Amino acid sequence: MRIAMAQITSGTDPTANLAVVESAAADAAAGNADLVVFPEATMCRFGVPLGPVAEPLDGPWASGVSEIAARHGLTVVAGMFTPDGERVRNTLVVAAPDGTRLSYDKIHLYDAFGFAESRTVAPGTEPLTFDVGGVTVGVATCYDIRFPALFTELARRGAELIVVPASWGAGPGKVHQWEVLATARALDSTAFVAAVGQAVPTESSVRESSAPTGTGHSQLTDPFGSVVAAYDEGVQVGVHDVDVSAVEKARTALAVLDNQRPIPQVSRPITN
């Protein structure tokens, strides 16, 4: 299959951001991509109130993504926010060209490095896989990449490619952590991992925000941990071939999924 990674930068206007999705999807389609992956928070960047922009999955923004998928004949994955009472859900919409629309709500919330995502965002509970041209694709969102069990579970559900839209928080060592984690999760799951981040914002006021607004450095990693493609910090849309036969080879050679054994659970408080 061919996957496009759309490393964009989102603003605060969902309509304007949908136009960015349209433009990048057109570029992806021109490169014969089957799937185009956009970052977390494509609908609206972090750092502003999310409740006023959140929409249901059958609302105009997700419907617009579906129209783009149909118009360009490819599957689109993009980050948005959906309502959930007084909080929102950090949602990935998966829009197929035939009109099918699925969603994944981020399970692991970014309560780290001084940011408390759970204050305004409710967690999801259920992993998601879907099919693109006979390839099983799993999804995870940003901070999820720090939790290997989600990736091995997606692999057990048949995922050969796992896409990770993100809006990674900046800070000392954070880009290195992102790159290492993307590689490690590919090895854990013996799957391709396409980690697609927001580009570094152009406005200094946004870059200096405490909110996670993006560091760029999207990365496609194969099941043996080799980096297939690595971006810099700027806006970029690239199309890449994914040879899923490498997944079977890795799962035969490495066999970490078959060799994994249950670890006894011990109830013990975590101390600092």
Secondary structure, DSSP 8 states (H G I E B T S, - for coil): -EEEEEE----S-HHHHHHHHHHHHHHHHHTT-SEEE--TTSSS-SSS-SGGG---TTSHHHHHHHHHHHHHTSEEEEEEEEEETTEEEEEEEEE-TTS-EEEEE-SS--EETTEEGGGTEE------EEEETTEEEEE--GGGGG-HHHHHHHHHTT-SEEEEEE----STTHHHHHHHHHHHHHHHHTSEEEEEE----SSHHHHTSSS-------EEE-TTS-EEEE--SS-EEEEEE--THHHHHHHHHT-HHHH-------------
